[in-house]
């Protein structure tokens, strides 16, 4: 892609990645805490026990602090589609904009309306309506995530659309195919369930710290019981949806799957690389460690004998498996790009025969359209090492969370939660591990699909706005400073409230 301004592309990517990763520090905590607060509020409503009221108020306060700062970073993230990625926004705005519009009009409206009732409704509205408002905030938060994830899933697997050569835009033809595609369903379920893990880990970490400090013991033990049940169910569901997501990736993004597993040469009965490391060899001897025989074929195609294509197959082609070489796809893509230009010229000149001919040529090669922007076949390969290690660390942490929540639940039910200092210390640090796993999930999803903004259709290199590199660099460092200040502010406010503890009216829980 020598004809692109690589510096502009790289800085635009860096700025968006910076904004997205900062934003995602706050989002999973919002999604997870919202339901935990709603559960506690419901228990208080049914029992009228003041202890549950104080618990609900405490976790609600921490939820509110995090929610406010998460909104600020999210607004900036959406603006960047117009400022830094205007070519992308023009090319797919008719499709990508619809879920984002619904998110703003429906989900965020629901969330922002009832959050005021949730926080200020104590003794001002009926207890039942107040409790319901907590659930509506939780559903609103998760509904907001749904529409954003549908938009992202469409970028990973563009369906339900048709390219209009007259406007040079992709236009929606089937809203439900976009909203209900397997990619969208699995992405939403997997993403929100791992967010629930983060929320549960936050409650566990704070509560474990209280127990270690011998403060608010009953409050902490009850909070850990709620969070461990919620977290264990979420962890098991993450494992299930992760399996479904891997299957979907195998069908729609085989290069991403190959990078996730460091698989260079396609295999039948392909092994799953469970624990080990990669070297710099570009064949299957690049992995040193523990392999699970045939399991990758099972995960990818539900068939132990299935062939799983590797990076070399996707770059150089594999005639036996019907995989075209990247160079062939690049040639067909260039034909498609040129046919589109010729079509527009012929139409402007009123040459109907040539217009029809070029339109047909364009449509026949459109599935390779994005490849026409590449000059080097190696450009279609993502960062293999980063994708591989991000994926495997994420999976390892996911298994750890299942064990941790199971241990916490057992200790809670046996009233032994304060007996093991090791368990409590691990629990305090577990929240950090949860954030790391959550961020790594996005690294796998986004780095693994490079160099595409829209899979197979639009490369990142032609998606940027026509800006100077200097302006993007300047705003990058402005955002870096701003987001860091916001993060530090949130951490300080949260720590202050946590140290103050769940106290009200001089009484202790």
Buried (B, 14 or more C-beta within 10 A) or exposed (E): BEEBBEEBBBBBBBBBBBBBBBBBBBBBBBBBBBBBBBBBBBBBBEEEEEBBBBBBBBBBBBBBBBBBBBBBBBEBBBEBBEBBBBBBBBBBBBBBBBBBEBBEEBBBEBBBEBBEBBBEBBEEBEBEEBBBBBBBBBBBBBBBBBBBBBBBBBBBBBBBBEBEBEEEBBEBEEBEBBBEBBBBBBBBBBBBBBBBBBBBBBBBBBBBBBBBEEBBBEBBBBBBBBBBBBBBBBBBBBBEBBBBBBBBBBEBBBBBBBBBBBBBBBBEBBBBBEEEBBEEEBEBEBBEEEBEEBBBBBBBBEEBEBBBBBBBBBBEBBEEEEBBBBBBBBBBBBBBBBBBEBBBEBBEEEBEEBBEBBBEBBBEBBBBBBBBBBEEBEBBBBEBBBBBBBBBBBBEBBEBBBEBBBBBBEBBEEEEBBEEEEBBEBBBEBBEBBBBBBBBBBBBBBBBBBBBBBBBBBBBBBBBBEBEBEBBBEBBEEBBEBBEEBBEEBEEBBEEBBEEBBBEEEEEB
